Amino acid sequence: MAISIKISLNQGLYQRDPQETSLGKKIIKHAILLIDEIGFESFNFKRLAARMESTEASVYRYFENKHMLLLYLVSWYWEWVSYLIDIHTMNIEDPSKRLKIIIQTFVKASKENPAIEYVNESILHRIIITEGTKAYHIKQVDKENQEGFFLNYKHLSEKVAAVIKEVNPTFPYPRALASNLFEMANNHIYFAQHLPRLTDVKVEQDNFDEVEKMLEYLTFRLLEK
């Protein structure tokens, strides 16, 4: 049974919030499936409309272009991870335990499937790994940053950095470590699956335990007082 979760995102990312209509949810659902299938470079609204048995005009009513759609999906995932962190660390006072849960969440957020009917988190996670950086490694990043399009990622990073500071108040790079933990979780899953000589971990049948173990090892070695 589907559950009701509405992720709050910057209104500048969309023309109309797709979470508010059945057509919008259909666009999100099929965009995730199609990008995963053919890659972002080959993805366009004409193909998406054909997959949905709809029209390109209907897609453009929700998103200005495919870049904004990708940024919407990536932002949705950032906020989803932040939501999971809040849920899983609730009422846990020990900051070291909270940080371990955060690392686990970074690695295994795709396993948390609450049956949101229009978002397959496992497939979206694959898109984050393979295509996610294309949402912000772009020429117009400064302009989009001024528009607040990356606030979900910043808030997620700040949330993690605050826990890092609790673990070791003298650690000088909490925000750098926070963002790197998220990026490393995705990068080393990708490396293990496609470029294994760039990592020391193995990922088999979507078992990310070694990635989690590596991140935890590196993190707490850095934070030793």
N, C-alpha and C positions, 0 to 999 in steps of 0.2 A: 504494500500500500504506500502511495506517495505521501510524503510529509510536506508541510508548508514552511519553507524557508525562503525569505526574500533577501537577496544579497543587495546591499546598498552600494551603488557605484556612482561615479561622477556623471552628471546629466549630460555633460559635453561629449560623452562617448557615443551617444545614440541620438537618433532623431525622435524615436519613441521607445520607451522602455519595453523590451521584448518580454520581460517577466510578467507584464500585465495583461497579455492577450494570448489566446491559443495559437494564433499565427506566429507571434513573436517567439513563443516557446518552441514552436516547430522549426523556426529559422535556426535557433540556437542548437537544437537537437541535431538537425541534419548538417549544419555547418561543422560541428565537432566530428561527426562521422565522415564527412567528405574530406575535410582537411587531413584527417588521419589516414584516409585511404589514398589520396593523390598528392598530398603535400601542399604547402601554402603557395608555392610558386605557380602551380597549375590550377589552384582554386580560383574561381571567380563567381560572380553573382549569377551569371547565365547558367553555369553548371549547377549551382545551388538551387536555382529556381526549377530547373529540369528535374532534379532529384526530389524536390518537394511537390512536383506537379503544380507549380504556381508560376508567377511571373517575376521578372527582374524588378519591375516597378514595385512590387509588394515588398521585396527585400530592401530596396532603397528608401522605403518609407520608414525603415527602422535604423539603417546604417548608411552613412555617407559614402563609404567605400570599404574595401576588404581589410585595409589596415585598421580602420576603426573597429571592425568586427573582431579582428584578432586581438586588439588591445582590450576590447570588452571581455573576451574569453579569458585572457591572461589575468586581467583585474579581478574577474569573478573567482578565479582559482586562488589568487593571493588572499582575497577576503574569506574564501572558504577555509583555507589553512588557518587563518587567524581565528575564525570561529571555532575550529576544532581544538586549537590550542586553549582557548578560553574554556571550552567544555571539559577537556581532559585535565587541566591544571586547577580546576576549581577546588577550593578548600585544601589544597596542598601547600603547606607552609614552607617546606624545605626547598630553597631555590635550586639546589643541585638536582633534586628529583624533578622539579619543574623543567629544568634545562634538558634533562634526559628525555622527558616526554616531548619537549619541543623538537628535539632531534628526531625522535621516532616519528613525530607527526610530519616533519619535512620529508622524510623518506617514504612514509607509508600512508600519506593522506589519500592516495588513490584507492586504498583498500577500504576506506570509510565510505560505504555507499548507503546513504539513507533513503534510497529509492526516490530521489528527486527525478521525476519522470522524464524531464527534458534535458537532463545533464548526466551523461555517463562519466563519472569522475575518473575511472580507470583510463578511458580513452582520452579524456581531457588531459590527464597527467602525461600521457605520451606526447601530446601536442606541446605541452609546456616544456618537456625535455628536448624535443626536436625543433620546435619553432618559436618557443617563448621569447628568446632574446631579440627576435626580429620585431617585437612590439616596441622596444625602446632603444635598440642599437640602430638608430636611424638619424638622418641628417636634421630632421625637425625636432629632435629630442628636447632642445632648450625651450622652444615655443610650446610644445606639449606639456613640458614640466611646469611652465608658467600657468598653463590652463588647469593644472592640478590633476592631470591624468594618471600620475604615478603615486598618488597619495595612499592608495591601498597597500602598495609595496612598502612605502615609507613607514606607514603605521605598523605594518607587520614587523619590519626591521627594528623599529623603536621598541616595540613590545618585547622582542627577544633580547635586544641590547639591555633593557632594564633588568631582565633576569640575570644576564651575564654580570652586570654590575653588582647585583646582590651576591652572586657567588664569589666574586673577587672585586671589591670596590676600587682597588688600585690598578686594575687592568686598563691599559691606556687606549685600547682599540675595540670597544664593545660594539659599535655600529658596524665596523669593518668585519668583525667576526660574525655578527648576526647575518649580514647580507651574504657573506661567503658561505656560511653553513647552508643557506637555501640554494645558492648556486652550485655548491659542491655536491649536494645531494642529487641534483638533477644531472650535473655534468658527469659524475662518476657512474651513475646508472647508464648514461649514454655511452661513455667510454667502455664500460664492461660489456655492453651489448654489441658495440660496433668498432671500437678502437681499443682493444684490450691491452695493447702495449703502453697505453697512457695511464693505466691505473693498476693497482695491486689487488683489487677486489673482483669477485666474480658474482654475476647475477644469472641465476638459472631459474627458468620457469617463474619469472616475476618474484623471486625470493630476494628481497633487498637487505637481508640481515647483515651481510658483510659491509654494506655501505653504512648502515647505521652504526655498526661496531667501529668502523674506521673514524667516522665523524665524532663519535663519543670519545674515542682515544685521543684524537688530535685536540679536541676542545678542552678536555680536562687536563691534558698536559700543558696547554697554553695558560690555563687558569690556575695552575699550581702556585700557591703563595710562597 
